[in-house]
Amino acid sequence: MTSGQAVAAGRGLASLSAEQFRIVEAVDAQVLDWAARIGAPAERHAELLTVEDLSRVDYFDSFPQLAHRVTPWLDEPGDDELVLTSAACYGAYFSRAGSTVGDRTLLTVRQTCRRREAEYTPLRRQREFQMREVVMIGGRAEVQEFLDEGREAIRAIAASLGAAGEFLVAADPFFKKDDQRLLHQKLFPTKQEFTDASGLAVASVNSHRNFFGERCDIKLADGTHAFTGCVAFGLERWVDTLTRG
């Protein structure tokens, strides 16, 4: 296995060589360094999410094609109500449901995520992959400032690693068609992806407005629902962009 190749082991599954894993850890270390500088401690959340929690945030309406529902080998009632997470940040919101947070609540989390896709390419689009996210829950202005900082952090990390790219607006539908925030998403895009020359998005900056705050009932001290945003890094994708000849 060369540094720029991942060995496929089944549909959408891949193994990393020692060199590839070194690159993953080097990228992750850079993100963790930024997270530490802005005061975002590391958290760990379950990779199994409940159907109830995901339904609360319209997951099966917005992203039905991505879901990996857990099916028990033995038919045990209730076990089939679990789904493997497709993004690292969900646990941060569900774990704070019904709570009050500060205007600038920061954290970082690294998860193994799973997504069902129409097609798979090792390193670039996998059924199972690692995602590092830095997340902020807080006030509108504070979250926007964090996202602006996140764009600069991505540019700085890419430059330090010798990776060229640019930010492009992503067209992923986040809100349901009948949600008034969908219009705001069209006017003010909620997701910007840092994309390399081959068209591969290796990181993204995501604004959820107060969606998770409302659906998970996360409030600020003044009683309003919190805004959230995250800066995400697809770690295997960085291997592809950094080793492609």
LOLUM-662582 format. One record per residue (C-alpha): residue number from 1; x, y, z. Coordinates in steps of 0.001 Angstrom, whole numbers, padded with zeros to 6 digits. Layout:
! LOLUM-662582
     k         u         v         w
   NUM         X         Y         Z
...
//
This chain:
! LOLUM-662582
     k         u         v         w
     1    000000    000000    000000
     2    001518    003344   -001019
     3    001090    006590    000922
     4   -001639    007777   -001439
     5   -003708    004600   -001582
     6   -006158    003032    000827
     7   -006938   -000645    000562
     8   -010657   -001223    000060
     9   -012061   -003906    002344
    10   -015656   -004211    001261
    11   -018045   -001669   -000149
    12   -017078    001738    001164
    13   -014647    000408    003781
    14   -010900    001028    003712
    15   -007774    000475    005776
    16   -005059    003076    006357
    17   -001350    002341    006062
    18    001002    003469    008830
    19    001996    006483    006712
    20   -001607    007401    006012
    21   -002481    007135    009685
    22    000484    009365    010505
    23   -000973    012012    008198
    24   -004396    011680    009823
    25   -002847    012203    013254
    26   -000755    015147    012037
    27   -003829    016918    010658
    28   -005792    016146    013812
    29   -002963    017512    015975
    30   -003126    020818    014112
    31   -006875    021077    014669
    32   -006479    020184    018350
    33   -003836    022892    018675
    34   -006277    025476    017304
    35   -009034    024117    019559
    36   -006783    024486    022604
    37   -005889    028065    021680
    38   -009554    029104    021563
    39   -010512    027150    024695
    40   -012383    024189    023189
    41   -011861    021102    025402
    42   -012187    017604    023963
    43   -015353    015607    024618
    44   -016369    012034    023779
    45   -019897    011114    022712
    46   -021617    007872    021785
    47   -021565    006901    018127
    48   -024988    005306    018529
    49   -027851    007810    018424
    50   -031514    007178    019113
    51   -034175    007450    016435
    52   -036073    009686    018863
    53   -033224    012217    019082
    54   -032583    012230    015347
    55   -036281    012622    014583
    56   -036295    015683    016833
    57   -033872    017390    014437
    58   -035616    016230    011213
    59   -032683    013971    010360
    60   -034742    011391    008482
    61   -036453    014133    006470
    62   -033239    015974    005589
    63   -030765    013097    005204
    64   -032707    009820    004853
    65   -030126    008398    002455
    66   -027287    008629    005000
    67   -028762    006669    007896
    68   -027199    003413    009093
    69   -029796    001903    011407
    70   -028478   -000704    013837
    71   -030162   -004079    013323
    72   -029536   -006668    016037
    73   -028546   -010181    015015
    74   -031120   -011474    017456
    75   -034520   -009841    017377
    76   -034488   -007933    020666
    77   -037235   -005284    020969
    78   -035936   -001732    021138
    79   -032400   -002341    019854
    80   -033413   -001391    016302
    81   -034164    002173    017477
    82   -030474    003091    017262
    83   -028612    004719    014362
    84   -024875    005129    013758
    85   -023870    008781    013750
    86   -023083    010395    010389
    87   -021455    013522    011867
    88   -019346    014135    014943
    89   -021284    017030    016471
    90   -024731    015516    017119
    91   -023832    014211    020564
    92   -022743    017685    021653
    93   -026280    018968    021132
    94   -028218    015946    022384
    95   -026115    015779    025572
    96   -027044    019393    026361
    97   -030766    019046    025639
    98   -032878    020964    028129
    99   -029897    022840    029566
   100   -028666    026424    029769
   101   -025240    027254    028321
   102   -022972    030266    028188
   103   -022769    032633    025236
   104   -019494    031020    024148
   105   -019557    027282    024879
   106   -016771    025562    022946
   107   -015778    021915    022550
   108   -014109    019550    020127
   109   -014940    015944    019303
   110   -013526    013242    017014
   111   -015836    010440    015931
   112   -015963    007536    013530
   113   -018910    008364    011281
   114   -020904    006220    008856
   115   -022882    007262    005808
   116   -024729    005419    003088
   117   -023751    006921   -000254
   118   -024590    006232   -003877
   119   -020930    005412   -004577
   120   -017662    005104   -002689
   121   -014027    005983   -003369
   122   -011279    005110   -000848
   123   -010190    008168    001175
   124   -012466    010523   -000767
   125   -015926    009110   -000001
   126   -016231    006195    002386
   127   -018980    004387    004237
   128   -016904    004706    007428
   129   -014573    007631    008112
   130   -013176    009847    010861
   131   -014333    013379    011473
   132   -012874    016002    013794
   133   -015151    018910    014659
   134   -014747    022042    016711
   135   -018177    023168    017895
   136   -019597    026317    019414
   137   -022942    026720    021162
   138   -023855    030237    022221
   139   -025072    033631    021123
   140   -025665    034608    017501
   141   -022772    037079    017323
   142   -020391    034791    019194
   143   -021102    031843    016890
   144   -020639    033999    013783
   145   -017295    035244    015114
   146   -016258    031641    015784
   147   -017149    030586    012239
   148   -015150    033490    010802
   149   -012193    032364    012929
   150   -012775    028816    011726
   151   -012344    029779    008088
   152   -009019    031409    008892
   153   -007954    028382    010944
   154   -008676    026055    008008
   155   -006670    028257    005668
   156   -003750    028354    008130
   157   -003765    024578    008672
   158   -003928    023921    004933
   159   -001059    026335    004274
   160    001104    024750    006978
   161    000568    021322    005386
   162    001122    022539    001828
   163   -002478    021987    000741
   164   -004028    024422   -001730
   165   -007757    025058   -001881
   166   -010596    027534   -001807
   167   -013922    027945   -000028
   168   -017013    027099   -002046
   169   -020657    027334   -001024
   170   -022193    023884   -000498
   171   -025699    023121   -001703
   172   -026616    020558    000969
   173   -030246    021064    002109
   174   -030153    021363    005890
   175   -033626    022693    006699
   176   -036953    021147    005678
   177   -038845    022731    002787
   178   -041459    024228    005144
   179   -038876    025719    007540
   180   -038575    029489    007129
   181   -034852    029156    007766
   182   -034509    027453    004387
   183   -034974    030855    002713
   184   -032270    032292    004959
   185   -030005    029398    003949
   186   -030463    030314    000282
   187   -029708    033974    000936
   188   -026937    033386    003494
   189   -025368    029931    002899
   190   -025069    027768    006010
   191   -022173    025631    004763
   192   -018901    026570    003101
   193   -016456    023845    002095
   194   -012683    024132    001737
   195   -012161    022347   -001579
   196   -008927    021230   -003240
   197   -008059    021368   -006938
   198   -009694    017989   -007604
   199   -013017    019183   -006190
   200   -012657    017298   -002890
   201   -014034    019065    000189
   202   -011649    018381    003085
   203   -013118    020760    005678
   204   -016243    022829    006155
   205   -017665    025721    008150
   206   -021296    025176    009146
   207   -023900    027522    010610
   208   -027051    025930    012036
   209   -028521    029211    013298
   210   -030765    028403    016312
   211   -032050    025110    014862
   212   -030395    022741    017344
   213   -030987    025231    020143
   214   -034725    025098    019507
   215   -035059    021383    018750
   216   -032899    020342    021725
   217   -034151    023173    023946
   218   -030676    024537    024628
   219   -031006    028034    026052
   220   -028825    030991    026927
   221   -028973    032793    030255
   222   -031455    035332    028818
   223   -033911    032520    027992
   224   -033448    032578    024204
   225   -032445    029487    022274
   226   -028760    029081    021536
   227   -027183    029296    018114
   228   -024699    026631    017033
   229   -021933    026256    014496
   230   -019141    023816    013754
   231   -015890    023573    011839
   232   -015422    020037    010491
   233   -012438    018142    009081
   234   -012764    014888    007139
   235   -009490    013297    008218
   236   -009112    010617    005533
   237   -009827    013202    002857
   238   -006774    015156    003960
   239   -004689    012039    003266
   240   -005969    012046   -000305
   241   -005321    015720   -000943
   242   -001859    015659    000678
   243   -000587    012546   -001117
   244   -002127    012913   -004565
   245    000609    013318   -007193
//
